[in-house]
Amino acid sequence: MHIDNRALKASIGGRVNALKMNYSAVYTLDDWNSEKASVLTVNSVVLGLYLFIGVIGNTMVIYIYNFRMKGSRDDRYFIPHLAVMDLCACVVGAGYAIALNILPLKFNGNELCKALWFLTQSTTMCAAFMLVVIAIQRYLKVVRPFKKQMTIQVKHFSVVAIVFLSLFLSLPCLLFYGDVTIENHAVNLTGHRCGANPSSDRTALSLYNAILFVTAVTGLLVICSLYIMVARTIYKQHKFRRRHSSATSAFKRSDRDSMDWDPPSESGSVQTRQKAMRDSLDLDSPFLSDAPPSPGNEESIPSQNSAFLSVPLTPTEKIRSSFSEFQKKAIPNVRKHFGTHRCSWMFMLIAVVFVLSFIPRITLNVLESVDEYFWAKLSDKEISIYLFFYHFYLVNNISNPFFYGLFDQALRKELRKVCCC
């Protein structure tokens, strides 16, 4: 039986076109969007958690520092401002990312896309620049305490300059980003997403990304360098105070051995004043030194059971005795050290989290700048994983309130009052 090849091809082609039409009639844009959004479900849940923690934590910090601690020290000046910037970065950044995950192919609106990208970039840069200014302030206070310090006017100007600089560096986003059309020729569907506009100048976009990369790396290096010098100065001060405290303690013990001495009460005024100073958030000062051991300690008071001290100790008793001495001497010294420099240690930990959380985003920005089709080459699962690391910078914005509460006793006290009420 002879079959005409042209007729067979025409018949098969007609059936294929009919199947495409039937499939496209069933498979809609909503189905395509839901399919892509389901892959990003875990990512959206994580972003929702970032948003919830960031809003609650930073709002509480802003409320307590502005309305319940009005007479707080000048060293707390930057904390509520940083909390405001962290709050904006969480709301805009996490909210925008969640919207992109839910509507990966139905994000319509060119102006809305430009505005959200601009706000995300500017709020993120505000929080980052604020950490640079705080690092400079800690460097001046700890490393160069006898030089000129930041006045309240300089701090006001720094905050305003940070906002304007962030807005200025984010302006190119209005040119390079917008509504992008996505075509699916297999099912004859057209989607829309928010991203880099293909019609924009790729050379100019690469140059802008290079400027952002240099700015980010410079900021990270400045923060790391300043806090390394701060940590080194604190270590030198601690080493000097410990040596001075040991010499003073030895002198007092030799003095007590040569004369009768009546130790004062532990509730004396000196101890009371010292505790009042320790309650302050910021005690980084070259004039502060660790107080010598109390003259009324156990070493200076003869024990009633001194006759039994000549009995040799068992190995177990020696270990217990050594551990007890460690608890009495080492642990209080560590607490005293961190209590004295609590403000510097707090901002150093904030800086460490900032550096670690921004490294993945900077790396991905470099990759997508070098390869124009970087995201197009990835599978849906790979995109979900990469987006998790891309938005990991939000950890910096949500973790700062926990550091404030960990190091600031006054904040914890006011927070307990608010929670009890």
LUMGUVO-531205 format. One record per residue (C-alpha): residue in three letters; x, y, z; residue number from 1; chain. Coordinates in pm, 1 decimal, always signed. Example, Ala and Ser with C-alpha at 12.3 -4.5 7.8 and 13.67 -1.06 7.14 Angstrom:
2
 residuo     east    north       up num cadena
     ala  +1230.0   -450.0   +780.0   1      A
     ser  +1367.0   -106.0   +714.0   2      A
//
This chain:
421
 residuo     east    north       up num cadena
     met     +0.0     +0.0     +0.0   1      A
     his   +149.6   +328.1   -110.2   2      A
     ile   +125.8   +629.6   +128.4   3      A
     asp   +201.2   +982.5    +15.8   4      A
     asn   +478.6  +1124.4   +240.4   5      A
     arg   +359.2  +1481.5   +201.1   6      A
     ala    +10.4  +1386.5   +310.6   7      A
     leu   +150.2  +1197.3   +613.0   8      A
     lys   +363.8  +1493.0   +724.5   9      A
     ala    +71.3  +1728.8   +687.4  10      A
     ser   -149.5  +1496.6   +894.4  11      A
     ile   +111.2  +1464.0  +1174.4  12      A
     gly   +174.2  +1840.5  +1176.4  13      A
     gly   -194.4  +1909.6  +1207.9  14      A
     arg   -227.1  +1673.3  +1503.3  15      A
     val    +73.0  +1831.1  +1680.8  16      A
     asn    -71.2  +2180.0  +1636.0  17      A
     ala   -406.0  +2058.5  +1765.3  18      A
     leu   -240.4  +1906.6  +2073.3  19      A
     lys    -54.4  +2233.5  +2140.4  20      A
     met   -377.7  +2430.0  +2115.4  21      A
     asn   -560.2  +2191.0  +2347.1  22      A
     tyr   -271.7  +2191.1  +2598.5  23      A
     ser   -240.1  +2566.8  +2594.5  24      A
     ala   -611.4  +2595.0  +2652.3  25      A
     val   -579.0  +2382.6  +2968.0  26      A
     tyr   -236.6  +2504.3  +3088.3  27      A
     thr   -285.9  +2869.7  +3177.9  28      A
     leu    -55.8  +3144.3  +3305.1  29      A
     asp   -181.4  +3080.6  +3659.4  30      A
     asp    -72.5  +2718.0  +3631.1  31      A
     trp   +268.4  +2818.9  +3504.8  32      A
     asn   +307.7  +3074.9  +3782.5  33      A
     ser   +193.8  +2829.1  +4051.1  34      A
     glu   +439.4  +2570.3  +3923.7  35      A
     lys   +731.7  +2809.5  +3958.8  36      A
     ala   +609.6  +2949.2  +4292.4  37      A
     ser   +577.6  +2602.1  +4448.1  38      A
     val   +951.2  +2547.7  +4397.2  39      A
     leu  +1019.7  +2862.8  +4602.5  40      A
     thr   +783.5  +2776.6  +4889.0  41      A
     val  +1059.4  +2700.0  +5140.7  42      A
     asn  +1239.8  +3017.3  +5041.4  43      A
     ser   +921.5  +3218.9  +5095.1  44      A
     val   +870.9  +3065.4  +5441.0  45      A
     val  +1226.0  +3160.4  +5542.4  46      A
     leu  +1172.1  +3514.7  +5416.2  47      A
     gly   +846.2  +3533.9  +5611.6  48      A
     leu  +1036.9  +3432.7  +5924.4  49      A
     tyr  +1295.7  +3703.5  +5854.6  50      A
     leu  +1016.8  +3957.5  +5813.9  51      A
     phe   +841.1  +3859.3  +6136.9  52      A
     ile  +1154.9  +3855.7  +6354.4  53      A
     gly  +1292.3  +4174.5  +6201.3  54      A
     val   +972.4  +4373.7  +6246.6  55      A
     ile   +912.0  +4262.3  +6606.6  56      A
     gly  +1273.6  +4294.1  +6722.2  57      A
     asn  +1359.1  +4627.6  +6563.2  58      A
     thr  +1023.5  +4782.7  +6656.3  59      A
     met  +1080.1  +4694.9  +7022.9  60      A
     val  +1431.8  +4841.8  +7010.1  61      A
     ile  +1306.8  +5166.2  +6853.1  62      A
     tyr  +1024.2  +5198.4  +7106.2  63      A
     ile  +1238.6  +5132.8  +7414.5  64      A
     tyr  +1533.5  +5352.7  +7317.0  65      A
     asn  +1318.6  +5644.6  +7199.7  66      A
     phe  +1033.1  +5643.4  +7452.1  67      A
     arg  +1149.6  +5458.8  +7763.3  68      A
     met  +1518.5  +5551.4  +7775.2  69      A
     lys  +1510.7  +5920.1  +7684.3  70      A
     gly  +1792.6  +6002.3  +7923.0  71      A
     ser  +2022.0  +5731.1  +7788.9  72      A
     arg  +2391.6  +5786.4  +7727.1  73      A
     asp  +2520.8  +5947.3  +7412.0  74      A
     asp  +2692.9  +5618.7  +7321.2  75      A
     arg  +2349.7  +5471.3  +7241.1  76      A
     tyr  +2289.0  +5736.4  +6975.5  77      A
     phe  +2340.3  +5512.4  +6671.6  78      A
     ile  +2142.5  +5213.9  +6801.0  79      A
     pro  +1785.7  +5343.1  +6737.6  80      A
     his  +1893.1  +5487.8  +6401.0  81      A
     leu  +2041.5  +5153.9  +6298.6  82      A
     ala  +1724.6  +4980.0  +6419.1  83      A
     val  +1512.1  +5205.9  +6195.9  84      A
     met  +1728.6  +5122.4  +5894.3  85      A
     asp  +1721.6  +4751.2  +5978.4  86      A
     leu  +1342.6  +4765.7  +6007.2  87      A
     cys  +1309.6  +4932.1  +5666.1  88      A
     ala  +1552.3  +4682.6  +5510.5  89      A
     cys  +1351.5  +4390.2  +5651.9  90      A
     val  +1011.8  +4522.6  +5545.1  91      A
     val  +1116.4  +4628.7  +5194.9  92      A
     gly  +1373.4  +4358.4  +5122.0  93      A
     ala  +1189.1  +4057.7  +5262.4  94      A
     gly   +847.3  +4180.8  +5147.9  95      A
     tyr   +970.1  +4243.5  +4794.0  96      A
     ala  +1142.1  +3904.0  +4777.9  97      A
     ile   +826.8  +3726.0  +4898.4  98      A
     ala   +621.9  +3904.3  +4632.0  99      A
     leu   +867.5  +3790.3  +4363.6 100      A
     asn   +848.2  +3431.8  +4490.4 101      A
     ile   +468.5  +3428.0  +4493.8 102      A
     leu   +438.9  +3601.0  +4154.5 103      A
     pro   +744.2  +3484.7  +3961.2 104      A
     leu   +561.8  +3517.9  +3626.7 105      A
     lys   +275.4  +3755.2  +3709.6 106      A
     phe   +460.3  +4056.3  +3850.1 107      A
     asn   +312.8  +4332.4  +3634.9 108      A
     gly   +396.8  +4699.6  +3664.5 109      A
     asn   +715.1  +4858.4  +3533.2 110      A
     glu   +708.0  +5158.9  +3770.2 111      A
     leu   +631.5  +4941.4  +4072.5 112      A
     cys   +922.9  +4715.4  +3988.5 113      A
     lys  +1162.9  +5009.5  +3957.4 114      A
     ala  +1043.6  +5162.9  +4285.2 115      A
     leu  +1073.5  +4840.5  +4484.5 116      A
     trp  +1418.7  +4761.9  +4345.4 117      A
     phe  +1531.2  +5118.0  +4426.7 118      A
     leu  +1395.7  +5101.3  +4783.1 119      A
     thr  +1548.1  +4758.8  +4845.5 120      A
     gln  +1888.9  +4874.4  +4731.1 121      A
     ser  +1881.3  +5202.9  +4923.3 122      A
     thr  +1760.7  +5058.9  +5256.2 123      A
     thr  +2021.1  +4782.6  +5241.8 124      A
     met  +2297.3  +5034.3  +5173.8 125      A
     cys  +2177.5  +5261.5  +5456.0 126      A
     ala  +2215.6  +4984.0  +5713.9 127      A
     ala  +2557.8  +4889.0  +5573.6 128      A
     phe  +2692.4  +5246.3  +5573.5 129      A
     met  +2565.2  +5294.1  +5927.4 130      A
     leu  +2785.1  +5006.1  +6044.3 131      A
     val  +3085.4  +5173.6  +5880.5 132      A
     val  +3016.5  +5497.6  +6070.4 133      A
     ile  +2972.4  +5305.6  +6396.4 134      A
     ala  +3306.9  +5131.3  +6337.3 135      A
     ile  +3474.2  +5471.5  +6292.7 136      A
     gln  +3312.6  +5596.9  +6614.3 137      A
     arg  +3432.8  +5291.2  +6810.6 138      A
     tyr  +3783.4  +5332.9  +6667.0 139      A
     leu  +3801.1  +5695.4  +6778.8 140      A
     lys  +3667.5  +5616.4  +7123.8 141      A
     val  +3885.9  +5314.3  +7200.4 142      A
     val  +4203.5  +5350.4  +6994.7 143      A
     arg  +4231.3  +5730.6  +6997.2 144      A
     pro  +4051.6  +5838.1  +7315.1 145      A
     phe  +4256.9  +6157.3  +7359.3 146      A
     lys  +4194.8  +6280.2  +7005.3 147      A
     lys  +3891.0  +6464.3  +6874.1 148      A
     gln  +3572.0  +6255.3  +6907.3 149      A
     met  +3239.7  +6255.9  +6725.2 150      A
     thr  +3016.3  +6531.6  +6854.9 151      A
     ile  +2639.3  +6505.9  +6848.1 152      A
     gln  +2634.0  +6741.4  +6547.7 153      A
     val  +2875.3  +6516.6  +6358.7 154      A
     lys  +2657.8  +6215.1  +6438.1 155      A
     his  +2347.4  +6394.5  +6308.9 156      A
     phe  +2530.4  +6489.1  +5990.2 157      A
     ser  +2656.4  +6130.4  +5948.1 158      A
     val  +2303.8  +5988.7  +5955.1 159      A
     val  +2177.1  +6241.8  +5700.3 160      A
     ala  +2481.2  +6184.4  +5476.4 161      A
     ile  +2426.9  +5807.1  +5489.4 162      A
     val  +2066.9  +5843.2  +5369.5 163      A
     phe  +2154.0  +6076.2  +5080.5 164      A
     leu  +2456.0  +5869.0  +4972.8 165      A
     ser  +2246.5  +5549.5  +4969.7 166      A
     leu  +1971.7  +5714.9  +4766.0 167      A
     phe  +2225.9  +5854.7  +4519.5 168      A
     leu  +2399.6  +5519.3  +4466.0 169      A
     ser  +2060.2  +5349.5  +4415.9 170      A
     leu  +1932.7  +5588.4  +4147.0 171      A
     pro  +2072.0  +5382.8  +3853.4 172      A
     cys  +1833.8  +5102.7  +3951.7 173      A
     leu  +1554.8  +5312.2  +3800.7 174      A
     leu  +1728.8  +5282.4  +3461.7 175      A
     phe  +1851.4  +4924.0  +3462.1 176      A
     tyr  +1560.3  +4735.8  +3619.9 177      A
     gly  +1195.4  +4699.0  +3531.6 178      A
     asp   +926.8  +4471.1  +3388.7 179      A
     val  +1076.5  +4180.4  +3191.5 180      A
     thr   +870.3  +3967.2  +2951.0 181      A
     ile   +911.0  +3587.7  +2962.1 182      A
     glu   +791.0  +3381.9  +2663.9 183      A
     asn   +691.9  +3013.9  +2670.0 184      A
     his   +654.3  +2920.0  +2305.2 185      A
     ala   +568.5  +2556.5  +2378.9 186      A
     val   +235.9  +2650.4  +2537.5 187      A
     asn   +203.3  +2997.1  +2382.0 188      A
     leu   +212.4  +3186.4  +2715.7 189      A
     thr   +370.1  +3517.4  +2816.5 190      A
     gly   +475.1  +3599.8  +3172.4 191      A
     his   +616.9  +3906.9  +3344.7 192      A
     arg   +879.3  +3932.3  +3615.0 193      A
     cys  +1083.8  +4207.6  +3778.6 194      A
     gly  +1453.6  +4211.0  +3697.6 195      A
     ala  +1730.3  +4356.9  +3484.5 196      A
     asn  +1583.3  +4501.4  +3167.3 197      A
     pro  +1729.2  +4324.3  +2858.0 198      A
     ser  +1701.0  +4645.4  +2656.3 199      A
     ser  +1928.6  +4837.5  +2893.3 200      A
     asp  +2295.4  +4896.7  +2816.0 201      A
     arg  +2484.1  +4589.1  +2939.7 202      A
     thr  +2813.6  +4778.9  +2958.6 203      A
     ala  +2662.1  +5048.7  +3178.0 204      A
     leu  +2495.5  +4785.7  +3397.4 205      A
     ser  +2824.2  +4598.6  +3437.3 206      A
     leu  +2996.8  +4923.7  +3530.7 207      A
     tyr  +2728.4  +4999.9  +3789.8 208      A
     asn  +2760.1  +4652.0  +3939.9 209      A
     ala  +3137.3  +4697.9  +3951.7 210      A
     ile  +3092.9  +5024.2  +4144.6 211      A
     leu  +2860.5  +4851.2  +4390.7 212      A
     phe  +3108.0  +4564.9  +4427.5 213      A
     val  +3399.0  +4799.8  +4501.1 214      A
     thr  +3184.7  +4995.9  +4748.1 215      A
     ala  +3076.5  +4680.4  +4931.3 216      A
     val  +3428.1  +4532.7  +4949.4 217      A
     thr  +3572.1  +4865.8  +5065.5 218      A
     gly  +3310.3  +4890.4  +5339.3 219      A
     leu  +3381.8  +4537.0  +5456.8 220      A
     leu  +3758.0  +4599.9  +5463.1 221      A
     val  +3715.5  +4927.3  +5654.7 222      A
     ile  +3492.0  +4762.2  +5914.2 223      A
     cys  +3727.3  +4465.6  +5957.6 224      A
     ser  +4038.8  +4685.0  +5981.1 225      A
     leu  +3891.6  +4924.3  +6236.4 226      A
     tyr  +3757.8  +4651.1  +6461.8 227      A
     ile  +4087.4  +4459.7  +6445.2 228      A
     met  +4258.9  +4770.7  +6584.2 229      A
     val  +3983.8  +4809.8  +6844.5 230      A
     ala  +4020.6  +4447.1  +6955.3 231      A
     arg  +4398.8  +4480.6  +6972.6 232      A
     thr  +4371.1  +4793.5  +7188.4 233      A
     ile  +4122.8  +4625.9  +7420.6 234      A
     tyr  +4354.6  +4326.7  +7453.7 235      A
     lys  +4649.6  +4551.4  +7542.8 236      A
     gln  +4441.6  +4738.8  +7801.5 237      A
     his  +4319.6  +4412.3  +7951.4 238      A
     lys  +4673.8  +4274.8  +7966.8 239      A
     phe  +4801.0  +4591.1  +8137.4 240      A
     arg  +4514.2  +4597.4  +8388.3 241      A
     arg  +4561.9  +4231.8  +8474.8 242      A
     arg  +4933.6  +4285.9  +8534.5 243      A
     his  +4865.1  +4599.1  +8738.1 244      A
     ser  +4594.8  +4420.0  +8938.3 245      A
     ser  +4829.8  +4130.7  +9017.5 246      A
     ala  +5102.5  +4367.5  +9136.9 247      A
     thr  +4858.2  +4562.8  +9351.6 248      A
     ser  +4716.3  +4245.1  +9501.4 249      A
     ala  +5064.8  +4115.0  +9587.0 250      A
     phe  +5155.6  +4446.3  +9749.4 251      A
     lys  +4840.5  +4449.4  +9962.1 252      A
     arg  +4896.4  +4088.9 +10073.5 253      A
     ser  +5252.9  +4169.3 +10184.4 254      A
     asp  +5123.1  +4478.3 +10359.3 255      A
     arg  +4858.3  +4279.7 +10546.0 256      A
     asp  +5116.8  +4024.2 +10658.8 257      A
     ser  +5310.5  +4296.0 +10844.0 258      A
     met  +5029.4  +4463.9 +11036.0 259      A
     asp  +4685.9  +4405.6 +11178.0 260      A
     trp  +4418.2  +4506.1 +10934.0 261      A
     asp  +4042.1  +4522.4 +10966.0 262      A
     pro  +3878.9  +4454.9 +10624.0 263      A
     pro  +3587.6  +4682.0 +10532.1 264      A
     ser  +3237.3  +4558.3 +10466.3 265      A
     glu  +3155.8  +4425.2 +10118.1 266      A
     ser  +2867.5  +4670.1 +10098.3 267      A
     gly  +3097.9  +4973.7 +10104.2 268      A
     ser  +3053.1  +5278.6  +9888.8 269      A
     val  +3332.8  +5181.0  +9650.8 270      A
     gln  +3156.6  +4863.6  +9547.8 271      A
     thr  +2829.8  +5051.3  +9510.0 272      A
     arg  +2985.3  +5309.4  +9278.6 273      A
     gln  +3156.9  +5040.6  +9074.9 274      A
     lys  +2830.4  +4854.6  +9016.4 275      A
     ala  +2661.8  +5176.5  +8905.6 276      A
     met  +2933.5  +5227.0  +8645.8 277      A
     arg  +2907.5  +4867.9  +8524.9 278      A
     asp  +2541.0  +4918.3  +8446.8 279      A
     ser  +2637.3  +5158.0  +8167.1 280      A
     leu  +2639.2  +5024.0  +7813.7 281      A
     asp  +2965.6  +5186.0  +7714.3 282      A
     leu  +3266.1  +5176.4  +7944.3 283      A
     asp  +3545.8  +5176.4  +7686.2 284      A
     ser  +3784.2  +5421.2  +7845.9 285      A
     pro  +4159.1  +5416.1  +7911.5 286      A
     phe  +4096.1  +5555.3  +8260.0 287      A
     leu  +3904.4  +5247.9  +8376.7 288      A
     ser  +4099.6  +4962.9  +8527.6 289      A
     asp  +3992.7  +4640.9  +8684.2 290      A
     ala  +3938.5  +4687.1  +9053.8 291      A
     pro  +4189.1  +4496.6  +9273.1 292      A
     pro  +4064.0  +4198.1  +9466.5 293      A
     ser  +3860.6  +4284.9  +9773.4 294      A
     pro  +4081.0  +4306.5 +10080.9 295      A
     gly  +3831.6  +4091.0 +10260.8 296      A
     asn  +3885.3  +3780.9 +10050.1 297      A
     glu  +3950.3  +3440.2 +10189.4 298      A
     glu  +4326.2  +3454.1 +10142.2 299      A
     ser  +4367.2  +3738.0 +10394.7 300      A
     ile  +4145.6  +3594.1 +10668.1 301      A
     pro  +4293.3  +3314.3 +10873.2 302      A
     ser  +4069.8  +3013.4 +10869.5 303      A
     gln  +3955.6  +2850.5 +11191.2 304      A
     asn  +4040.3  +2514.1 +11038.6 305      A
     ser  +4395.4  +2613.2 +10937.8 306      A
     ala  +4531.8  +2323.9 +11140.1 307      A
     phe  +4387.5  +2079.9 +10891.2 308      A
     leu  +4544.7  +2249.1 +10583.9 309      A
     ser  +4859.3  +2040.6 +10621.8 310      A
     val  +4667.2  +1721.9 +10542.3 311      A
     pro  +4758.0  +1609.3 +10186.3 312      A
     leu  +4475.5  +1623.5  +9931.8 313      A
     thr  +4365.2  +1333.8  +9715.0 314      A
     pro  +4382.7  +1372.6  +9331.6 315      A
     thr  +4004.4  +1416.8  +9313.7 316      A
     glu  +4014.2  +1687.5  +9580.2 317      A
     lys  +4297.6  +1862.5  +9395.3 318      A
     ile  +4092.5  +1868.7  +9074.5 319      A
     arg  +3790.0  +2004.9  +9259.7 320      A
     ser  +4004.0  +2265.5  +9429.8 321      A
     ser  +4159.5  +2375.3  +9098.8 322      A
     phe  +3816.6  +2399.2  +8933.8 323      A
     ser  +3685.1  +2597.3  +9229.8 324      A
     glu  +3976.3  +2841.6  +9203.2 325      A
     phe  +3909.7  +2875.2  +8829.8 326      A
     gln  +3545.1  +2960.5  +8897.9 327      A
     lys  +3641.5  +3217.2  +9162.0 328      A
     lys  +3910.5  +3393.8  +8957.4 329      A
     ala  +3889.4  +3326.6  +8583.8 330      A
     ile  +3512.8  +3344.7  +8527.0 331      A
     pro  +3461.0  +3674.1  +8719.6 332      A
     asn  +3757.7  +3824.9  +8533.1 333      A
     val  +3607.2  +3728.5  +8196.5 334      A
     arg  +3271.1  +3872.3  +8297.4 335      A
     lys  +3436.2  +4189.9  +8421.7 336      A
     his  +3629.3  +4227.1  +8096.7 337      A
     phe  +3324.1  +4186.6  +7874.0 338      A
     gly  +3123.8  +4410.7  +8107.2 339      A
     thr  +3381.1  +4688.1  +8074.0 340      A
     his  +3394.4  +4673.7  +7692.8 341      A
     arg  +3041.1  +4555.1  +7628.3 342      A
     cys  +2959.4  +4823.4  +7371.4 343      A
     ser  +3266.1  +4754.1  +7158.0 344      A
     trp  +3215.6  +4376.5  +7174.2 345      A
     met  +2851.9  +4420.7  +7081.4 346      A
     phe  +2928.9  +4620.7  +6767.3 347      A
     met  +3213.3  +4385.7  +6678.5 348      A
     leu  +2975.9  +4089.3  +6682.8 349      A
     ile  +2726.8  +4286.0  +6473.9 350      A
     ala  +3004.4  +4359.8  +6224.0 351      A
     val  +3107.3  +3992.0  +6207.5 352      A
     val  +2749.9  +3885.5  +6128.7 353      A
     phe  +2725.7  +4164.2  +5870.0 354      A
     val  +3041.8  +4050.9  +5689.5 355      A
     leu  +2945.6  +3682.7  +5690.2 356      A
     ser  +2589.0  +3748.5  +5574.0 357      A
     phe  +2691.5  +3978.5  +5287.1 358      A
     ile  +2962.4  +3758.9  +5134.3 359      A
     pro  +2710.3  +3525.3  +4953.6 360      A
     arg  +2522.4  +3817.5  +4800.2 361      A
     ile  +2840.3  +3986.9  +4680.2 362      A
     thr  +2958.2  +3658.8  +4526.0 363      A
     leu  +2629.8  +3606.6  +4341.0 364      A
     asn  +2631.7  +3967.1  +4219.1 365      A
     val  +2972.8  +3908.6  +4067.0 366      A
     leu  +2859.3  +3586.4  +3898.5 367      A
     glu  +2548.4  +3740.5  +3745.7 368      A
     ser  +2749.0  +4041.1  +3627.5 369      A
     val  +3008.0  +3824.7  +3455.6 370      A
     asp  +2753.0  +3587.4  +3297.9 371      A
     glu  +2445.5  +3751.7  +3148.5 372      A
     tyr  +2258.5  +3418.0  +3142.4 373      A
     phe  +2367.5  +3301.9  +3487.7 374      A
     trp  +2015.7  +3260.4  +3629.9 375      A
     ala  +1875.6  +3121.3  +3302.8 376      A
     lys  +2118.1  +2828.0  +3315.6 377      A
     leu  +2003.9  +2714.6  +3660.6 378      A
     ser  +1735.1  +2458.1  +3733.3 379      A
     asp  +1438.7  +2543.7  +3956.1 380      A
     lys  +1596.7  +2369.6  +4255.8 381      A
     glu  +1927.7  +2549.5  +4205.2 382      A
     ile  +1747.2  +2883.1  +4178.0 383      A
     ser  +1576.0  +2816.7  +4512.1 384      A
     ile  +1908.3  +2739.1  +4681.3 385      A
     tyr  +2087.1  +3037.2  +4529.5 386      A
     leu  +1804.5  +3273.6  +4625.6 387      A
     phe  +1834.1  +3156.1  +4986.0 388      A
     phe  +2198.5  +3265.6  +4992.7 389      A
     tyr  +2117.0  +3581.8  +4797.0 390      A
     his  +1873.1  +3693.0  +5068.7 391      A
     phe  +2097.0  +3574.1  +5352.9 392      A
     tyr  +2205.9  +3934.8  +5408.1 393      A
     leu  +1875.0  +3991.2  +5591.3 394      A
     val  +2015.6  +3788.0  +5882.3 395      A
     asn  +2223.6  +4095.2  +5964.7 396      A
     asn  +1910.1  +4310.9  +5991.4 397      A
     ile  +1718.9  +4069.6  +6214.5 398      A
     ser  +2003.2  +3966.4  +6448.3 399      A
     asn  +2100.7  +4312.4  +6573.3 400      A
     pro  +1815.4  +4341.9  +6830.6 401      A
     phe  +1935.8  +4018.7  +6992.7 402      A
     phe  +2284.9  +4165.2  +7035.3 403      A
     tyr  +2138.0  +4482.4  +7188.4 404      A
     gly  +1946.4  +4275.8  +7441.4 405      A
     leu  +2248.0  +4054.9  +7515.3 406      A
     phe  +2486.2  +4340.3  +7598.9 407      A
     asp  +2262.4  +4623.9  +7722.2 408      A
     gln  +2129.1  +4560.8  +8073.0 409      A
     ala  +1912.0  +4872.6  +8066.7 410      A
     leu  +1739.5  +4750.7  +7749.1 411      A
     arg  +1667.0  +4411.7  +7906.2 412      A
     lys  +1528.5  +4580.6  +8216.9 413      A
     glu  +1292.7  +4800.9  +8016.3 414      A
     leu  +1193.7  +4507.7  +7796.8 415      A
     arg  +1090.9  +4305.7  +8103.0 416      A
     lys   +882.4  +4599.4  +8219.7 417      A
     val   +707.9  +4625.6  +7884.0 418      A
     cys   +641.3  +4252.0  +7869.5 419      A
     cys   +507.3  +4245.7  +8224.8 420      A
     cys   +272.2  +4534.7  +8148.6 421      A
//
